Amino acid sequence: MRAKITMQEIADSVGLSKYAVSRALAGKSGVSAQSRELILQKAAELGYRKEISPPVTPRRRDEQTQAEEERRQWTGTLLVLFPDVRSQNPESAYWGPLFEGISAALNQKGIHFVTLVKPDIHSLFSLLNPEAIIGVLAVGSIASPILHECRRLGKPVVMVDHWDKGFPCDSIFSDNLAGITEIMSTMLGKGYREYQFVGKIADAYSFYERWLGFNAALMDAGLPQHQIPALLQYEYEGCDESLREAFATRPLPQVFVCANDYYASLLAKAVKELDPSSEGVVFTGFDNSHAGVTVATVNVEEEILGVRAVDQLLWRILHPTASYERKLIRGRLVINE
């Protein structure tokens, strides 16, 4: 007799996370309409039957607190900030789905919100009524003066995919260290021994964390570091010249470990132009946004990042004195043969 179908089997079949499958099957928010339809269709095909699991009490929320959040009629407006640094805006391939998760979660709770791109410290609240703002979601690398102005006005802040050492607050990240560790373990297991990290690690804290995980993996494997400093400040623009200078006197590595898939796509083109006989060189990325370029990447659940950021901000509004939290959303390793 066929064993019971699990949520993990459905997740593997549709290429989504178990979390997304769980919310779709439960009819909860945080999953796009397209993904929900795909999940429900696959569940029906596989003959999935819903299992009743014992209730799990979250670590810091008792039943009374959860009930309070569900019953609460939220008034006021949430402010969502984007820095508009390169592709960090609601129209981008990465930040767009994240913003969709934020807007879906807020709409489901009936909460009004306003989005500002490239906010200016002098006009931040001159265009808005500070009294109406109940909280701030800072998506990407928002400038420190903006964040401090929000706190001066008593507005709780949750950062998404960014960390500011001078501004402690709640934050939501993809699990960068776990993701890059999986990528490196896969590549090391395939026998590759020559690596070069590529990406401007000063641009984003997530890039920096991936760089740290890359270093740790090489150290654990007992491999020497031969990193080219210029490629750790690698700009999206002008990559051809940077690459040509970096490898004028040394051979290409076996693997370019890129800070994200966009870097990998630019680098693959530049390497091919630099050395047409470089078919043996491979590229890894992060965020699974450019199919066909990388041999390994991590599928980041951008919409879930947005949903969890809203959850955290609403919880922070109700618990202003609780210790700050950093939440990590685990991505799924994707191997492209």
Buried (B, 14 or more C-beta within 10 A) or exposed (E): EEEEBBBEBBBBBBEBBBBBBBBBBEEEBBBBEEBBEBBBEBBEEBEBEEEEEEEEEEEEBEEEBEEEBEEEEBEBBBBBBBBBBBBBBBEBEBBBBBBBBBBBBBEEBEBEBEBBBEBEEEEBBEEBEBEEBBBBBBBBBBBEEBBBBBBEEEBBBBBBBBBBEEBEBBBBBBBBBBBBBBBBBBBBEEEBEEBBBBBBBEBBBBBBBBBBBBBBBBEEEEBEEEBBEEBBEBEEEEBBEBBEEBBEEEEBBBBBBBBBBBBBBBBBEBBEEBBEEBEEBBBBBBBBBBEEBBBBBBBBBBBBBBBBBBBBBBBBBEEEEEEEBEBBBBBBBBEBE
